[in-house]
Amino acid sequence: MAPVNPDDTIPTKVKFKDNERRFTDVSCAGLFLLALTLFFCLGFALVGSSVPVFEFGEDGVGLKLSDERMAEAEECCANAKTANMGNPEYYDSATGICYYMETGDRRHLTGSDDSDFPEDGNIFEAFTLSPEIPATLISGAMAIAVGWVVLLRAFATPIVFATEFLKIVCFIYIASKTPDPTSKIIFFVVAFLYACFVVWKRERLQFAGKIISHSALALQKNPSMFMGLLCVKAFYILEAYCFILFMSKSVEVQGIESISYAGITYDTNVPYVQHGCEFKEAAWAGMARNIIMFIWGWSVMFFTQARLSIVAYMIGSWHFHPQDMPSAGQAIKMTMTKGLGTVSFSAIILAIIQEIKKRLKFKWYHHCGPQCVVTAPMAVLACLISYLLETCFKMLTKFTLIIHVFSGLNFLNSAKKCFKLMGRHFEGGFITDYASTTVLQLGCYIFSLGITFAAWAWLDETYNWDTLPDPTNDENGTSNAIFFYIWLFYICFNLYYPVLSIFGIILLDILLDQVLDVDRKYWVAPVAATFVGIVSMLFFQYVAGIILDTIDVCFVCYAVDKDNEVEGLAESEFTIMIQELPGYKKEPNPDFNTSPNTTLLVLNPNNGQMGAQQTGTGGAPQLLSFSQAAVGQPVAVVGQVVQPAGGQVQMGTAPNMY
């Protein structure tokens, strides 16, 4: 490899000391802090302006208007009743919540006689009335996520194969519980084919285990980093709880307003105007909710990038100069102070990518009708653009942040260095290990799916619903199976895109709340459960991301070492592994002079003498001393030999990672 211009690469060093770094991308840091301040100001404004609409009765069963709303409702309904006094019979009573005030009929507060959920409630009212459901399950997700990473640190390869085995077991279980014979056969065939696929790709799975084990080794050598990342995750969890609180309380920022309906009596055709009262959300609450949702998406990406920054500080220093490493506190301090601007810059790029991907999504109904001739190719193009954004720009943004951590440059200058450095060694300027990424993402997926169905069952029990379908029910087996698989597809799709789906669920909840005239239990339970599963998925991805970030940092360390021609790099185990990855640029063998007079630098195994070996056109190779080798004669150097004072010959050592 030709020598690299120092201006096109970075040295084998991580600048983590205060006097080595300066504040970068300051304007973006200020914008992020302003957005974070707005997030909490608007959120707590919603909390302060919210007034409970419903509360459980004295016996803990059944809903009634809260005391705060009762006085306001009585006043509004009294005015409505006065306005209706001139109406014909049957039309002189107040409508809306006033009907409940006059008759005490619970059906106007709840969806059914035996349900404890408001008739016009949504997913956030489900959480407001029973906050223990999301709190307990999300806390459980946190504990599972931490325990999972601890197991991966110790048993990487067994966990990889156990994950694949679990997938096969899931297919077999679904097949055994499916009442339809055709579906049963399909699931058994899928399980068999996937088992064959695992056997066929067992070497790739073993390779994924090696990569994860290598990452786990770096984590084991830096235990303080893991604890520091858990502290950062604590702030992430705090903001997540605040986000759920703000969204839940936003539905209670409403007042009681007078309404009126004009009509004609069906028997006498007499016109009338009937008055009543209804709850109506405050105009500013919807705008505040949209702003909070966008800032939350930016914050999710920020914590992801902050995690990567801390990992890069610790793993990079351990690799390049293990005797001079920052503490976890120093890494967090540099990330949240002088590196805050660059971290938030990279985070907003990722947030924008997610927003673009959301806009590029086509719905199924877009392809219904003759317009599918146009929409189908556009959907394919949108998928290609989404793939480009996901695989190229997202990965380059991650590698750019790692270069920023190593060099202390701002985002744009780090991006220039990153493109040149990574482009010399990897196709397209980025590389990723899809095998280990898939294994870890699948683990997150399975755990989140389990928590989603646990939330669904808990919601059913709390509100006396029976909405979780049982595909094995003989009475309504076919309809239940269809209902179950529709919701299963919905849940799986949303868990696969958690950041985008968390916004989609909120918008879907608002839309269904306004246009769908069915009992709320048929959609509130599965949608609310999916929301809990998505938040859990974000936590699982954060913890699994620690291992994936470590792998990415190792890739960049390798590229920097190769630019700087570090000794022992070619013979390292990590180099051998990385050469198996798609996207690695394999260099041709050095173009040595292969003429009969080529001189090779060798070590005589008989007496330890180092000299030059010359091959002749006839006879055996002849060992020459350096004084015998002609000046200017071509010499091919094979390896580098270091001979210490003790006389023993040993190869030069490579950095920690190798």
N, C-alpha and C positions, 0 to 999 in steps of 0.2 A: 504494500500500500504506500502510495506517495505521501510525503510529509504534508500535514495539513497546516494551512495558514492560521496562525494563532488568532487572527481576527474573526475566523469562521468557526471557532470552537470555544470551549471554556476549559479552565484548568481543573485538575482533579482535586477540588476543594469545595467545601460548603461554607459560604460566608454567613455565619450566624451571630457574630459579635456586633455590639452596637456601633463601634467605630468603623465597621466594615460595610454597613448598610445605611441607606437613606430612605426616607419616605417616598414611595412610588405611587403613581396614579392617584394623587391626593384628591382630585375633583370627584373621582368615582367613590372614594372612601366617604367623602362628605355627603354624596348623594345617597349612599347606602344607609348611613347613620340617620339621615333625614327621613328616609323611607321607614326605617325601623321605629323611629320616634312616632311617625304618623300611624304605624301599625298599632302601637299600644295606645296612643291617644284616641284613635277612632274606636278601638276595641273596648276600652274602658268607658268611653262615652256611651257605647251600646249597652254595656253592663249597667251603667248608672241610670240610663233612661228606660231600662226594661222594667216592666211590672208583670208579675205572674198573672196569667190569664185563668188557669185552672189549678185546682188543688184537690187532693184526695179527701174524701169525706172523713168524718170523725172515726169511723171504724176501719179506715185505711182502704176501703173498697169503694169504687165509684167516684166519678169526678163531679165537681161543682165549680161554679164561678168563684174565684178568689175573693176575699173580703175587699181587697183594693178595687176590684172591678165591679163589685156588686152595687156599690153606691152610685157609681157613674152610670151603670146600666139601668138602674131604677129611674134615675133622672131622665135619661134619654127616652126610655120606654114610656114614661108618663107623658112626655111631650108628644110622642108618636100616637099614643092612644087618644089624646085630645084632638089631634089632627084628623084621626080616622072616624070621629063621632058622626060625621055627616054621610059616611059611606053606607051602601046597602048592607043588609044582614049578611053575615059570613065574611064580609070584607071590612068590618069595623074593628077588627083586632090587629094589633101591631105584629109585624113579621120579624124574621131573623131571630136574634137571641131573645127578643121580647116574648116569643111564644113559650120559651122555657120559663121565663119569669112568671108568666100567667098560669101555665099548666104544671110546671115542675117535671115535665117529661124529659127523662135523661137521654132519649134518643136524639134530641137535638144538640146534645153535647158529645155523645159517643156514637161510634159507628154501628153498634149493635147492643142489645140489652145486656149481654154478658161481658162486654168489653170494657176495659178501663182506659180507653184511649179516645182523645177528642175526635169528634166527627170531621173537623177541618184541620186536624193535626198533620205534622210532617216529621221528617226524620229527626230534626233537631229538638222538636218537642218530645220525641221518644227519649232522647238523651237528657233533656231537662227534667222530665218526670222521673227518670231512673238513671242518674249519673253514674251509679255503681257499675253499670254494664260496660261502657267504654273504659272507665278508669281501671277496672279489674283486668279486663282482657288485654288492654294495651300494656299495663304493667307486667302481666304474664308474658307478653311478647318480648319485652325488654329482657326479662330473666332468661327466656329460652335463647334469645339471640346471643347473649354473653356466654352461656353455657355451650352453645354450638361452636363458637369460635375457639373456646378453650379445648374442646374435643378435637377440632381440626388441627390445632397446634400439635397435638400429641399423636393423632391417628389419621393423618391426611388420606393415605391411600385406602384404608378400610372404609372410611367415611364416603369416599368417592363411589366405591362399588356398592356400599350399603344404600346410597341414594338411588342408584340405578335399580337395585333389587326392589326397593320400595315402590318405584314406579310400576314395575311388573306386578307386584302384589296388588296395587291399586286397580289395575286393569282386571285382574282376576276377580277381585272382590266385587267390582261393579258388574262383571259378567255373572257372577253367582247370584247377585241380588236383582238382576234385571228380569222382569216377568216375560218379556217378549222373546220367544225362541230365536228369532232372527238376530235381534240385538245381542243376545247372549253369545251366539256363535261369533258375531263380529268382534266383540270384546275379547273373547278367548283367542281368536286369530291374531288380533292386534298384540295381545300379551306374548303370544308365541313368536311373532315376527320381531317384536322389540327385544325379546330375549336373544334371538339369533343375532340381531344387530349389536347387542352388547358384547356377545362372544366375538363377533367379527371385529369390533372396534376396541377390544380389550387393551390393545397396546396403546391406543390414544388415551384411554382412561388411566392406564398406568402412568402415562406421560403427564396427564393432568395432576395425578397424585404427586409426582416428582416436583412439578412446578409449585404446587401448593405447599409441599413439604419444605421446599427451598424458601418460600416466603415465610412459613412458620418458623424456620430456623432464625431468620432475621428478627421475628417477633420475640422469640425466646431469648435472644441476646439483648433485647431492649424492652424489658418488662415495664419500665417506667413510662414508655411511650403508650402502651396499652392503657395504663391507668390515666394518663393525661387525656387520651382520646375519650375515655369514659366520662371524664369531667366535662369535656366539650359536648359530648352527647347529652349530658344532664341539662345544659342550656337548650339544646335542640328539643328535648322532651318538654321542658318548661314552655317553650314557645308553641309546641304542638298542643299542649293542654290549653294554653291561652287561645289558640286558634279555634279549637273545638268549643271553648267557653264563649268566645265572641260570636261564633256562628249560631250557637244554641240560643244565646240571649237576643240575637238580632230578630228572632221571630216574635219576641215579646215586646219589641218597640213598636207598639201600635195603640191606637185609641179607638173609642167607640164613636161612630159617626151615624148620623141619621141617613136613612135611605128611603126611596119611594119608588113604587111601581105603578105605572098607568095601565089600565086595562078596561075591558068591557065584560060585564057579567054574562055568563054563558047562557042564561035562561031568558033574561029580560033585555039584554043588550044595553044596559045602563052603564055609561062610563063612570069610572072611579079612579082615585089615586090612593093607594094603600101605603102607609108609612110604617117604618120600623127602624131597627138599629142593627148594625153589624160592626165587627172588628175590621179595622183597616190599618195596614202598615204605614208607618211614617215615611214620607217621601225620601228623606235623607238616609234612611236605614239601608235601602237597596244599594245606593251609591257607595256607602261606607263598606258594605259587604263585598262589593266588587273590588274596591281598592285593597281591602285586607286580603282577599284571595290572591291578587297579583303579588303583593309583597310577600305573602307566605311562600309562593312558588319561588321567588327570588331567594328567600331565606333558606329554603330546602337546598337549593343549588349552592348557596354560600357555605352551609355547613358541610356539604360534600367536598367542596374545594378546600375548605379549611382543614378538613381531615387529611386530604392529600398533601397539603402544605406541611402539616406537622409530621406526617410519615416521611416526607422528603427530607426534612431537616434531620430527623433522627437516623433513618436508614442510610442516607447519603453520607453523613458524618461518620457513622459506624463503618461504612465501606471504605471511604477515602482516608480518614485519619482517626482511627479508633481511640487513640490516646488523647485526642482533643475533641470531645463531643459536647453538644449542648444538653442540658437537662430538659425534661419534658416541659417544665415551666418556661424555660427560655424559648423553646420552639413555639409554645402557645403565645408567649409575649410577642415574638417577632411576627407571628401570623396575624395577631389581632391589633398590632400597632403599625409598624413600618411596612408590613406587607398587606395591610387591610385593603388598600386601594386596588392592588393587583388581584387579590383573591376575589373581591367583590366584582371587579371588571370581568374576570373569567366566569364568575357565577351568573352575571346578567347575560353574557353571551349564551350560556347553556340554557338559561330561562327563555331567551328569545327563540332558541332552536326548538325548545319544547312547545312554545306558542305557535311557531310556524308549522310544526308537525300536527298540532291540534287543528289548525286551519286547513291543512291539506287532507284531512280525513273525509272520506265520502261515506254517506249513510246508505243503507241497503235500498231505501226508497228512491235514491237518486238514479238507480239503474232500472227502475220499473217503467216500462214504456219504450217508445221508439227512441227516446233521448239516450238510451244506453249505448247507441252507436258512437256517441260523442263522450259520454261520461265514463265508459269502460276504459278507453285509451287514456283519458285524463287521470283516472284512478291509478293505472299502471305507472304513468309518469310521476304522479304524486308519491307512490311507493318508492320509486327510484330516488327521487329527491330526498325523501325522508331517510332512506338508507345512506345516501351521501352525507347528509347532515349528521346522522348518528355515528357513522363509522369514521368519517374523515375529520370534520370540523370539531366534533366532540373530543376525539382522541388527541388531535393536535392541540386543542385548548388545554387538555390535561398535561401533555408533555411540555407545553409552554410554561405552565405554572411550575413544573419541576425545575426547568431551566432557570426560572426567576428565583426560586429558592436557592439554587446552587450559586447563581451569579450576582444576585441583587439588582438585576436590571428591571426596568419597567416592562409592562406587558408587551408592547409593540416590539421593543428591542429584543426581548426574550423570544418572541415569535420568530423574528428573523434568524436568530441563532439556532432555534429549534428546527426550523425548516431545513437549514443547511446541514446541521449535525445529524439529525435523524434521517434525512434524505440520502446521506452517504452510505448508510448501513442497512436501511430498511426500505422496501418498496413503498412508494407513496409517502414516505416520511413518517409512518407510524406502524406499530405492530401491536398485536394483542394475542393472547392465548385463549382461543375460543373454547377449548376443552374445559379448562379450569373455570372460565367465566360461566359456561353453561351449567356446570355442576353446582357452583355456588348460587347462581340465580334460581336453579331448580329447587335447591334447598329452601331458599326464601319463599318460593312459590308454594311449596307444600305446607310449610308452617303457617303461612298467611291464609291459605285455603281452609285449614283446620280451624283457625281462630274465627274466620268468617262464618262458618256453619255453627260454631259454638255461640256466637253472638245472635244468629238467627234463632236458634233454639231458646236462648235465654229471653229474647224479646217475645217470643210466642208464649212462654210461661208467664212472664211478667204481666202481659196485657190480655191474657186468656184468649189467645189466638191459636189457630191450628193451621198455619200457612206453610210450614215446612213440609213439602210433599214427601210421601213415602212411595217410591216406585214399586214396592212389593205388596202394596195394598190390593187385595183381590177385588174389592168392591168397585174401586175406581182406578184400577191399575194402569190402564192405557192413558187416561187423562192426567193422572198424577205423574206418570213417567214423562209425558210431553212437557208438563208444567215444570217438572224438576230439571229436565235437560235444557230448557230455555233459560231458566235462572242460572243454571250451572255455567252455560256459555257466557251469560252476562257477567257473572262473577269472575270467571277466568280471564275474560277480555280486559276487565277493569284492573285486575291485579297485575296484569302484564304491563300496563301503562299507568302506574300509580300516580305520578305527578299530574299527568293530564286528566286522569279519571277523577281525581278529587274535586277538580273544578266542574267536570261534566256531571258528577253526581249532584252537586249543589244546584246547578242549573236545571237538571232533570227534576229534582225535588220541587223546585219553584214552578216548573212547567206543569208537572202532574198535579200539583196543588191547585192550579188555576183551571185546568181544562178537563181533568179526569173525574167523572162523576160516578165513582164506585167506592165501595168500602175501603178505607185507607189501609186496612190490614193486608190487602192483597199486594201492595207495593211498598208500604213503609217498612215492613220487616226485612225483606231481602235487600232493599236499597240501603237501609240503615246498617245492616250487617256488613254489606260491601264496604261502606264507609269505614267501619272499624277495621276491616281486613286490609284496606288500603293504607291506613295509618300504620298498622302493624308491619305491612310490607316495606314501608319507608324505613322503619327501624331495623328490620332484618337486612335490608340492602345497605344501610349505613355500616352495620357491623361487618357484613361480608365484604364491604368495600375496603375495609382495612387491609385484608389479605390481597385483594386485587390492586389496591394502590401500591402495596409493597412490591408486587410483581412489576408494575409499571415503572417504579423508581429503579428497580434492578435493571430494566431494559435501558433506561437513560444512563445509568452508571456504566453499563457495558459499552454504550456508544462513546461516552466520554473517555473511558479507558482505552478504547481502540483508537480514537483520535490522538491520544497522548502516548500511544505505543507502550502500554504498561507491560512489564515483564510477566511471563507466565500466563497471559490471557488466552492464547490459542489452545493450551493444554487443559484449561479449567473445565470442570464438570458443567458449569452453567453455560459456557460457550458451546459445548457439545449439545446441550438441551436446546439452546436458542437457535441453533442451526437447523433444527428439525421443524421450526415454526414456519408456516407460510408467510411470505413477505420478507424473509431474511435475504439480504443480498450476499450471495456466495461469490467470493472473489476467486478469480482463476489462480492457479498455482504460479508462483514467481517464475518469470521467464529466465531461468538460469542458462548460462552458456553450456550447451551440451556437447561441445567439441571434445575430441579425444584429449585435449590438453587442459580440461577443466580441473581446477584445484579446489578441493574441499577441505574445510577446517574440521579436523577430527581430533579425538582423544584416543591415544594408543591404549587399548585395553591391557596390554602386557605390562607396561611400565608407568602408565599414567602420564606419559609425555604428550603435550599438546603440540600439534604441528599441522602441516598441510599434506593432504593426500592427493596425489596426481594419478589420473588414469591414463594409461598408455594405449596405443593401438594394438599392442600385442603383449601378452604376459600379464602377470598379476599387478594390481595397484602397488605403487611404491610410496612409502612414507617419507616425506621430506621434512627437514627442520625449517623454521621460519627463515633462517639465513640462506637456506638452499632455494627457497621459492623466489622466482625472478620478480623483480620490482615491476609492478604494473600488470602482473599475470592475473587473470580473472579468478576470483575466489568466491565460492558460495558458502555462506555461513549457515551451519545447521545447528540451531539452538544456541543458547548462551550458557556458558559454564562459569561458575563462581568457585574459586579455590581459596578458602579461608586459611588463616595462619596455621591451623592444625594439620593441613595437608590433605584433609578429606574433601572430595569433590562432591558438590550438591547443586541442584538446579535452583535458580532464583525463585522467590516466593511471590505470589500474587496477593491482591487485596483480600479482605475478609470474605467478601461474597463468593469468591472462587475457591 
